[in-house]
């Protein structure tokens, strides 16, 4: 039996707003296999970003647990969780989250620097990634000199540079026009098919949902539907 790369067991999250409990996720059970290209879809407030943050160990659950390759994350120290995120996960955010004073190549190198990769090796890897994403011309430009689509390509480059096991993308096309979003989805589909990187998106963008080979629809913190396309 194949062990899922990522799994949630009775996962739930409750926030407090001025002392009033707000249940963002009811207990959820869901598992993801290596190589999936999955979209967690739903309207604003459905819990999709909360679920993504819990799966990516960016937030702690109120109840239940997350397992990565069969290993529970509960009980891991902050240092151990940081190492897991650093070496196994790649993150793509709606707001790009590039470092303003860094050039594109420096932004892509950043996680490699945190991993302790030697300067020559991390520069070589960053340039390889930029070539694959067709953004070599941006190497020495800073974020404020790029369009939104260019910044998101750099963010994708930063996410894949470390060869992560899984990439979690939170509304990656939200600030882009449909044409630019389509190009970036093509790139991520290519990464999934050619390199076997598992992608897990949260999105309400119909274009993203249409590309998902598996679509999990959330409503009020619950899984309403879990659909797989033929052949997925």
Protein Blocks (a to p, Z undefined) as FASTA:
>chain_A
ZZdfbdcehiacdddeehiacdfbdcddddddehiacddeddehilmmmmmmmmnopacc
fbdcddeehiafehpafklmmmmmmmmpccddfklopafkbcfklmmmmmmmmnopafkl
mmmmmmmmmmmnopmmmmmpcfklpcfklmmmmmmmmmmmnopabdcdehkllmpcfklm
mmmmmmmmmmmmmnopacddddfbfklmmmpmbdcddeehiafbdcddehZZ
